[in-house]
Amino acid sequence: MKLIPFHILHRFIKVFCALGMLFLILPSCVAQNQILSDSLIEYYESGDYAPEELLNLLADIASNVPDPDQSLFYCDLLLEKAIAADSSKYFYTVHLQRGNALETKGDLSKALESYFKGVDIANSNGDKNDLGRIYTAIAGVYAGMGNRQNVIQYYSNAISILKDIDTLSYAITMENLGDAYLEWGQPDSALLLFSQSGKIFREITDKRIYYAYNRGNIGLALAQKGQDEQAETNISEAIAILEELGDYRPITIYLRYMTDIYANRNDWDAAFSYSLRSLNLARQYGLKAEISGAYLKLSELYERTGYASAALKYYRNYIAFRDSVQNITAVQQMANNELAQKQRENELLDQQRRTQKIITIAVGIALFLIILLAIGLFRRNIYIKRTKAIIERERDRSETLLLNILPEITANELKESGEVKASKVDSATVMFTDFKAFTSQAEQVDPEILVYSLGYYFSAFDDIIEKYGLEKIKTIGDSYMCVGGLPYPIENHAEKMVSAAFEILDFVEKAKAIENSLLSFDIRIGINTGPVVAGVVGSKKFSYDIWGDTVNIASRMEVTSESGKINIGEQTYLLIKDTFECEYRGEKVVKNRGAVKMYFVNGYTRAGISALLKSKSIEG
């Protein structure tokens, strides 16, 4: 049975810079996808499984469900069924997963209690691998508590157990313990552990990201010891690997650390070069926190080199990003500047009036002056608070409005440069939906009911699309258009789009049972995958849109679909055929394209569920 062998590894990578810590988590320990857990639960509730599969199924649900309360429920159910079946081998799984869920809920004492029960079971079974895994989980809890002695004890116990059993887990556990020493300001102890784990990471060619972070950790430890040249060599090696792997966030942080190394040598040209490189990379990938950190680092450099005005400029930029007060457009910038100017003028006018009164009535009425000044200060404070609240409210409203119109990365590009460059995406999945017989119904109902009904459906579609990390493009009448795979690339965008389509079908069907003024519709869905071009059109009313043959075919898929059906093109079929059950419809003639292969998607396949389970589970 597949079990999670390691609890979330809390502090795998430590970066001492403006951002503090950067965590690396084992890929197999990432929270499971909601679709997978829902599919497992649906499979369990259907009862369509062999009796001997029950305990394995409950264990997989308890391990993969992201909601800690649900995980605790299925842990209790697994324990009950395991006792009834006289199968004690699942008791360890129950206590490990219950501890994970309790720690997620923040109940650390109960989490430890559950973990220690797992220790007793592992010792009783003589299973060293299970014992090493649960010792690592316990060390993670004590790290969260700040209990240094127990962190060292349980990581050390796990290391001694895993050394001859699981090489990769052994190396990662050593890296965790070394990171703890690095956090405690003991670089020599950290370097000893990093050296041993690095030898193992170097030999595992398909896990190069571990080796990159190991090089970075060694660089940080050497920097703590004042060995800047060796620190630079290791950090540079880490940056090179991370660039090759496309992991840019830690690169921006390491570049700022290189800035400090060269600044300490008074090599200001190199220091500025690294800092600017960090800023440009953060801007390129829309990393807001890293942009803020780069601005702060540049401000520090300019201050140390005597350029006070430049230091102030970058520090203001840092404050702007930190507090999220950057204006949306040049027009809003002008409006805010005018408001700020009026506020300053009003403040100055109030001060001038108070000063004049003080000069006029200073002699003989000092007590009256004090009372008047107190009243003026009180009113000024109220005025400033109200004005500030108005400005912040309008800024937040403008930010929200822009993000409702454009994707976040596109909105950021528009705010920074005033324009958005069109981009081509090699693989994206486009979906169109359409309500059947909408036009005939629209002509016969009250307009308010019609608009209310469309808003009800499309708001639900928005929530579903957002849940799967997809991007809404627009609505045209009763048609809804969205895309997966841009502006940010995502894995399995075709599968995510089909899963979202099934939720939309389910929502529309359930809405028919609602007894109110809501209109009921049948819906058709069409999906296609391929290259698209994305960009912003218009100069006054911005509109984010996509173009290309892929979009046109997706629209044709919707037109040739049937009520309650998901119709997909061949490219989408090739990407999802192992996960979803598809029905070949043959070649259909569509406008401007000729004959096109089409498929109906009928549901999740058993093979799809099994493949997902195998890819998400961890060797146990």
C-alpha positions in Angstrom: 0.0 0.0 0.0 1.3 3.4 -0.9 1.8 5.8 2.0 3.4 9.2 2.4 6.9 8.4 3.7 7.7 11.9 4.8 5.8 14.6 6.6 6.1 18.0 4.9 9.8 19.0 5.3 9.5 22.3 7.0 12.8 24.0 6.4 14.7 22.3 3.6 16.2 25.4 2.2 17.1 28.6 4.2 18.0 31.8 2.4 19.2 34.6 4.7 18.1 37.7 2.8 15.3 40.3 2.7 12.7 37.5 2.3 13.9 35.4 5.2 13.2 31.7 4.3 12.5 29.8 1.1 11.0 26.4 1.7 11.5 23.4 -0.5 9.0 20.6 -0.1 9.2 17.1 -1.5 7.2 17.0 -4.7 5.4 13.9 -3.6 4.3 15.6 -0.4 2.3 18.4 -2.1 -1.4 18.5 -1.2 -3.4 16.2 -3.5 -5.6 17.6 -6.2 -9.2 18.1 -5.1 -10.4 16.2 -8.3 -8.4 13.1 -7.3 -9.8 13.1 -3.7 -13.3 13.7 -5.0 -12.9 10.8 -7.4 -11.7 8.5 -4.7 -14.5 9.4 -2.4 -17.1 9.0 -5.2 -15.6 5.6 -6.0 -15.8 4.6 -2.4 -19.4 5.8 -2.0 -20.5 4.0 -5.2 -19.6 0.6 -3.5 -18.4 -0.6 -6.9 -15.2 -2.2 -5.7 -14.1 -5.6 -4.4 -14.2 -6.2 -0.6 -10.5 -6.7 -0.5 -9.9 -3.2 -1.9 -11.8 -1.4 0.9 -8.9 -0.8 3.3 -6.5 0.3 0.5 -9.1 2.7 -0.8 -9.8 4.2 2.6 -6.0 4.6 3.2 -5.6 6.4 -0.1 -8.4 8.7 0.7 -7.0 9.6 4.1 -3.6 10.2 2.6 -4.8 12.3 -0.3 -7.8 14.4 0.8 -6.6 18.0 1.4 -9.2 18.9 4.1 -7.7 17.9 7.5 -11.2 17.3 9.0 -12.1 15.0 6.1 -8.7 13.2 6.6 -9.5 12.7 10.3 -12.9 11.3 9.4 -11.5 8.7 7.0 -8.7 7.9 9.4 -11.3 7.0 12.0 -13.3 5.0 9.4 -10.1 3.1 8.3 -9.3 2.2 11.9 -12.9 0.9 12.4 -12.8 -1.2 9.3 -9.2 -2.4 10.0 -10.2 -3.6 13.5 -13.3 -5.3 12.0 -11.1 -7.1 9.4 -8.4 -7.9 12.1 -5.8 -6.2 9.8 -3.3 -4.4 12.1 -1.0 -3.4 9.3 -3.2 -0.3 8.7 -2.9 1.0 12.2 0.4 2.7 11.4 -1.2 4.5 8.4 -4.0 5.7 10.6 -1.7 7.3 13.2 0.7 8.9 10.6 -2.1 10.5 8.6 -4.0 11.5 11.7 -0.8 13.3 12.9 -0.4 15.0 9.6 -4.0 16.3 9.7 -3.8 17.4 13.3 -0.6 19.4 12.6 -2.3 21.0 9.6 -5.0 22.1 12.0 -2.4 23.5 14.3 -3.0 21.0 17.2 0.7 20.1 17.7 0.3 18.3 21.0 -2.3 15.9 19.6 -0.3 15.5 16.4 2.7 14.4 18.5 0.5 12.0 20.5 -0.7 10.4 17.3 2.9 10.2 15.8 4.2 8.5 19.0 1.5 5.9 18.7 2.8 5.3 15.2 6.3 4.9 16.6 5.1 2.2 18.9 3.4 0.3 16.0 6.5 0.7 13.8 8.7 -0.7 16.6 6.3 -3.5 17.2 6.3 -4.4 13.5 10.1 -4.0 13.2 9.6 -1.8 10.2 12.6 0.6 10.1 11.4 2.4 7.0 8.1 3.4 8.8 10.1 4.4 11.9 12.4 6.7 9.9 9.4 8.4 8.2 7.6 9.1 11.4 10.7 10.3 13.2 11.1 12.8 10.4 7.5 13.9 10.9 8.1 14.3 14.7 11.2 16.4 14.0 9.2 18.7 11.8 6.7 19.3 14.6 9.4 20.1 17.1 11.0 22.5 14.5 7.7 24.4 14.5 7.7 24.5 18.3 11.3 25.8 18.3 12.5 22.8 20.4 16.1 22.6 19.3 17.1 19.6 21.3 14.3 17.4 20.0 14.7 18.6 16.4 18.3 17.3 16.5 17.4 14.1 18.3 14.7 13.0 15.9 16.4 14.1 12.7 19.5 12.2 13.9 17.4 9.1 14.7 15.8 9.3 11.2 19.2 9.7 9.5 20.7 6.7 11.3 17.6 4.5 10.3 17.3 5.7 6.7 21.0 5.6 5.8 20.9 2.0 4.5 17.2 1.9 3.4 16.3 5.0 1.3 19.2 7.0 -0.1 17.2 10.0 -1.3 15.2 10.4 1.9 18.4 10.0 3.9 20.0 12.9 2.0 17.0 15.1 2.4 16.8 14.5 6.1 20.5 15.4 6.5 19.8 18.6 4.5 17.0 19.4 6.8 19.1 19.0 9.9 21.9 21.1 8.3 19.4 23.8 7.5 18.4 23.8 11.2 22.0 24.4 12.2 22.3 27.1 9.6 19.3 28.8 11.1 20.9 28.6 14.5 24.1 30.3 13.3 26.3 27.1 13.3 27.7 27.0 9.8 30.4 24.5 10.5 27.9 21.8 11.6 25.6 22.8 8.7 28.5 22.4 6.2 29.4 18.9 7.5 25.8 17.7 6.8 25.5 19.6 3.4 28.7 18.0 2.2 27.3 14.5 2.9 23.9 15.1 1.4 25.5 16.9 -1.6 27.4 13.8 -2.6 24.1 11.9 -2.9 22.2 14.6 -4.7 25.1 14.9 -7.2 24.6 11.2 -8.2 20.8 11.5 -8.6 20.7 13.0 -12.1 16.9 13.3 -12.3 16.7 15.3 -9.0 19.1 18.1 -9.9 17.0 20.7 -8.1 18.0 19.1 -4.8 21.6 19.5 -5.8 21.1 23.1 -6.8 19.6 24.0 -3.4 22.4 22.1 -1.7 25.0 24.3 -3.5 23.0 27.4 -2.4 22.9 26.2 1.2 26.7 25.6 1.2 27.2 29.1 -0.2 25.1 30.6 2.5 27.0 28.7 5.2 30.3 29.8 3.8 29.1 33.4 3.7 28.2 33.1 7.4 31.9 32.1 7.9 33.1 35.1 5.9 34.5 33.0 3.1 32.9 35.1 0.3 34.8 33.8 -2.7 33.9 30.2 -2.0 30.3 31.3 -1.2 30.1 33.1 -4.5 31.3 29.9 -6.4 28.6 27.7 -4.8 25.8 30.2 -5.1 26.8 30.8 -8.8 26.6 27.1 -9.4 23.2 27.0 -7.8 21.9 29.9 -9.9 23.2 28.2 -13.1 21.3 25.0 -12.4 18.1 26.8 -11.3 18.2 28.9 -14.5 18.5 25.7 -16.6 15.5 24.2 -14.6 13.5 27.4 -14.9 13.1 27.9 -11.1 13.5 31.7 -11.1 12.2 32.8 -7.6 15.2 31.4 -5.7 17.5 32.8 -8.4 16.4 36.4 -7.6 17.1 35.8 -3.9 20.6 34.3 -4.6 21.4 37.2 -6.8 20.7 39.6 -4.0 23.0 37.6 -1.8 25.7 37.9 -4.4 25.1 41.6 -4.2 26.0 41.6 -0.5 29.2 39.6 -1.2 30.5 42.1 -3.8 29.3 45.1 -1.7 31.4 43.8 1.2 34.4 43.8 -1.2 33.6 47.4 -2.3 33.2 46.1 -5.9 30.2 48.3 -6.5 29.9 47.7 -10.2 29.4 44.0 -9.7 27.1 44.6 -6.7 24.8 46.9 -8.7 24.9 44.4 -11.7 23.7 41.5 -9.5 21.0 43.6 -7.9 19.7 44.9 -11.2 19.8 41.4 -12.6 17.6 40.3 -9.7 15.2 43.1 -10.2 14.9 42.5 -14.0 14.3 38.7 -13.5 11.7 39.4 -10.8 9.9 41.8 -13.2 10.1 39.4 -16.1 8.2 36.7 -14.1 5.9 38.9 -12.1 7.5 38.0 -8.7 6.1 40.8 -6.6 7.8 40.0 -3.3 11.2 39.6 -5.1 10.6 42.9 -7.0 10.1 44.6 -3.6 13.3 43.0 -2.2 15.3 44.1 -5.2 14.2 47.7 -4.8 15.2 47.6 -1.1 18.6 46.1 -2.0 19.3 48.8 -4.6 18.2 51.5 -2.1 20.8 50.1 0.4 23.5 50.1 -2.3 22.9 53.7 -3.4 22.8 54.8 0.3 26.2 53.1 0.9 27.7 54.7 -2.1 26.5 58.2 -1.2 23.7 58.7 -3.8 20.9 59.8 -1.4 18.4 60.8 -4.1 18.7 57.5 -5.9 18.5 55.6 -2.6 15.3 57.5 -1.7 13.8 56.7 -5.2 14.3 53.0 -4.9 13.2 53.0 -1.3 9.9 54.6 -2.3 9.6 51.9 -5.0 10.1 49.3 -2.3 7.4 50.9 -0.1 5.1 51.1 -3.0 5.3 47.4 -3.8 5.3 46.4 -0.1 2.1 48.2 0.7 0.5 47.5 -2.7 -0.2 51.2 -3.4 1.1 51.3 -6.9 -1.4 53.1 -9.2 -3.2 51.2 -11.9 -2.8 53.6 -14.9 -1.2 56.9 -15.7 -4.6 58.6 -15.3 -5.1 57.2 -11.9 -1.6 58.4 -11.0 -2.5 61.9 -12.0 -5.7 61.7 -10.0 -4.0 60.5 -6.9 -1.3 63.1 -7.2 -3.9 65.8 -7.4 -5.7 64.4 -4.3 -2.4 64.2 -2.5 -1.5 67.8 -3.5 -4.9 69.1 -2.4 -4.5 67.3 0.9 -1.1 68.9 1.4 -2.5 72.3 0.5 -5.4 71.9 3.0 -3.0 70.8 5.7 -0.8 73.8 5.0 -3.8 76.1 5.0 -5.0 74.8 8.3 -1.5 75.3 9.7 -1.3 78.8 8.4 -4.7 79.7 10.0 -3.6 78.3 13.3 -0.3 80.2 13.1 -2.1 83.4 12.3 -4.5 83.0 15.2 -1.6 82.3 17.5 0.1 85.5 16.4 -3.1 87.6 16.6 -4.4 86.5 20.0 -1.2 85.2 21.7 -1.1 88.1 24.2 -3.7 87.7 27.0 -5.6 84.7 25.7 -3.0 81.9 26.0 -5.5 79.5 27.5 -8.0 80.0 24.7 -5.2 79.4 22.2 -4.4 76.1 23.7 -8.0 75.0 23.5 -8.4 76.2 20.0 -5.2 74.4 18.9 -6.4 71.1 20.5 -9.7 71.4 18.6 -7.9 72.1 15.3 -5.5 69.1 15.8 -8.5 66.9 16.5 -10.3 68.0 13.4 -7.2 67.7 11.2 -6.7 64.2 12.4 -10.3 63.2 11.5 -9.9 64.9 8.1 -6.6 63.1 7.4 -8.1 59.7 8.3 -11.2 60.3 6.2 -9.2 61.5 3.2 -6.8 58.6 3.5 -9.7 56.1 3.7 -11.3 57.6 0.6 -8.0 57.4 -1.3 -7.3 53.8 -0.3 -10.9 52.8 -1.0 -10.7 54.2 -4.5 -7.3 52.7 -5.1 -8.5 49.3 -4.0 -11.6 49.6 -6.2 -9.5 50.5 -9.2 -7.1 47.5 -8.5 -10.0 45.2 -8.3 -11.6 46.5 -11.4 -8.4 46.1 -13.5 -7.9 42.5 -12.2 -11.5 41.7 -13.2 -10.7 42.8 -16.7 -7.2 41.5 -17.1 -5.1 38.6 -15.7 -2.8 39.6 -12.9 0.5 39.3 -14.9 -1.0 41.3 -17.8 -2.3 44.0 -15.4 1.1 44.3 -13.8 2.7 44.7 -17.2 0.2 47.4 -18.1 0.9 49.2 -14.8 4.7 49.1 -15.2 5.1 49.9 -18.9 1.8 51.3 -20.0 1.3 48.7 -22.7 1.0 44.9 -23.1 3.0 42.9 -25.7 1.1 40.1 -27.5 2.4 36.6 -26.7 2.1 33.3 -28.4 1.5 30.1 -26.4 2.3 26.8 -28.1 -0.2 24.8 -26.2 -3.4 26.0 -24.5 -6.9 24.6 -24.1 -10.0 26.7 -25.1 -13.5 26.0 -24.0 -16.9 27.5 -25.3 -20.3 27.0 -23.6 -23.7 27.9 -25.0 -27.2 27.6 -23.7 -29.6 25.8 -26.1 -32.6 27.7 -27.3 -31.5 30.8 -25.4 -32.7 33.3 -28.1 -36.2 32.0 -28.1 -36.5 32.1 -24.3 -34.9 35.6 -24.2 -37.7 37.0 -26.4 -40.4 35.7 -24.0 -39.2 36.6 -20.5 -38.7 39.7 -18.5 -35.3 41.3 -19.1 -34.5 41.4 -15.4 -35.1 37.7 -15.0 -33.0 37.0 -18.0 -30.0 39.1 -16.7 -30.4 37.6 -13.2 -30.3 34.1 -14.6 -27.3 34.7 -16.8 -25.5 36.3 -13.8 -26.3 33.3 -11.6 -24.9 30.8 -14.1 -21.8 32.8 -15.2 -20.9 33.6 -11.6 -20.9 29.9 -10.8 -18.8 29.2 -14.0 -16.3 31.9 -12.8 -15.9 30.1 -9.5 -15.3 26.7 -11.2 -12.8 28.1 -13.7 -10.9 29.8 -10.9 -10.8 26.6 -8.8 -9.0 24.8 -11.6 -6.5 27.6 -12.3 -8.0 28.5 -15.7 -8.6 32.0 -17.1 -11.9 33.4 -18.1 -11.7 35.4 -21.4 -15.2 36.8 -21.9 -18.9 36.2 -22.3 -20.8 36.9 -25.6 -24.5 36.9 -25.0 -25.2 33.4 -23.6 -21.7 32.1 -24.6 -18.9 31.7 -22.1 -15.3 31.5 -23.2 -12.2 30.5 -21.1 -8.7 29.1 -21.6 -6.2 27.0 -19.7 -2.4 27.3 -20.1 -2.1 31.1 -20.1 -1.1 33.7 -19.1 0.7 31.3 -16.7 1.7 27.9 -18.1 0.1 25.0 -16.1 0.4 21.3 -16.3 -2.4 19.1 -17.5 -4.4 22.1 -18.7 -6.5 19.9 -21.0 -7.4 17.6 -18.1 -8.2 20.5 -15.8 -10.5 22.1 -18.5 -12.4 18.8 -19.0 -12.8 18.4 -15.2 -14.1 22.0 -15.1 -16.5 21.2 -17.9 -18.0 18.3 -16.0 -18.6 20.5 -13.0 -20.3 23.1 -15.2 -22.6 20.4 -16.6 -23.4 19.2 -13.1 -24.1 22.7 -11.9 -26.5 23.5 -14.8 -28.3 20.2 -14.2 -28.7 20.8 -10.5 -29.9 24.4 -11.2 -33.0 23.0 -12.9 -34.3 21.7 -9.6 -34.3 25.2 -8.0 -37.8 26.5 -7.5 -37.6 30.2 -8.1 -37.6 32.7 -10.9 -34.3 31.3 -12.3 -34.5 30.2 -16.0 -33.5 26.6 -16.8 -31.3 25.8 -19.7 -29.6 22.9 -21.5 -25.9 23.6 -22.2 -23.5 22.5 -24.9 -19.7 22.5 -24.4 -16.9 22.5 -26.9 -13.1 22.2 -26.2 -10.0 22.2 -28.3 -6.3 22.3 -27.7 -3.4 24.0 -29.6 -1.4 27.2 -30.1 -3.0 30.6 -29.5 -2.0 34.2 -29.5 -3.0 36.3 -26.5 -2.9 40.1 -25.9 -4.8 43.2 -25.0 -6.9 45.2 -27.5 -8.2 48.7 -27.1 -6.8 51.9 -25.6 -9.7 53.1 -23.4 -11.7 50.0 -22.5 -9.1 47.3 -22.2 -10.0 43.7 -23.3 -7.9 40.6 -22.9 -8.5 38.2 -25.8 -7.0 35.2 -27.6 -6.9 34.4 -31.3 -6.0 31.6 -33.6 -7.2 28.5 -35.4 -7.4 26.7 -32.0 -10.0 29.2 -30.8 -12.1 28.8 -34.0 -12.1 25.0 -33.8 -13.1 25.2 -30.1 -16.1 27.4 -31.2 -17.0 24.8 -33.8 -16.8 22.0 -31.2 -19.4 23.8 -29.2 -21.7 24.4 -32.2 -21.6 20.7 -33.2 -22.0 19.4 -29.6 -25.2 18.2 -28.1 -27.1 19.2 -24.9 -25.4 18.0 -21.8 -22.4 16.8 -23.8 -18.7 17.8 -23.9 -17.4 17.7 -27.5 -13.6 17.8 -28.0 -11.2 18.0 -30.8 -8.5 15.5 -31.7 -5.6 17.4 -30.0 -7.5 17.5 -26.7 -8.4 13.8 -27.0 -4.7 12.9 -27.4 -3.9 14.7 -24.1 -6.8 13.3 -22.0 -7.6 9.8 -23.4 -5.8 8.0 -20.6 -7.7 9.9 -17.9 -11.2 10.3 -19.4 -13.5 7.9 -21.2 -14.1 9.3 -24.7 -16.5 8.3 -27.5 -15.4 8.8 -31.1 -18.0 10.6 -33.2 -16.3 10.4 -36.5 -15.3 13.3 -38.8 -17.7 16.2 -38.9 -17.7 18.9 -41.5 -17.3 22.4 -39.9 -17.3 25.8 -41.5 -13.9 26.9 -43.0 -12.2 23.7 -41.8 -13.6 20.8 -43.7 -13.8 17.4 -41.9 -12.6 17.4 -38.3 -12.4 14.5 -35.9 -14.6 14.9 -32.8 -15.1 13.0 -29.5 -17.6 13.1 -26.7 -16.1 12.9 -23.2 -18.3 10.6 -21.0 -16.4 10.5 -17.7 -13.4 9.6 -15.6 -11.8 6.2 -16.4 -10.7 3.7 -13.9 -7.3 3.7 -15.6 -7.2 7.5 -15.2 -7.8 7.3 -11.4 -5.3 4.5 -11.1 -2.6 6.5 -13.0 -3.2 9.6 -10.9 -3.0 7.6 -7.7 0.3 6.1 -8.8 1.8 9.5 -9.8 0.7 11.1 -6.5 1.4 8.4 -4.0 4.8 7.8 -2.4 6.7 4.6 -2.0 6.1 3.1 1.4 
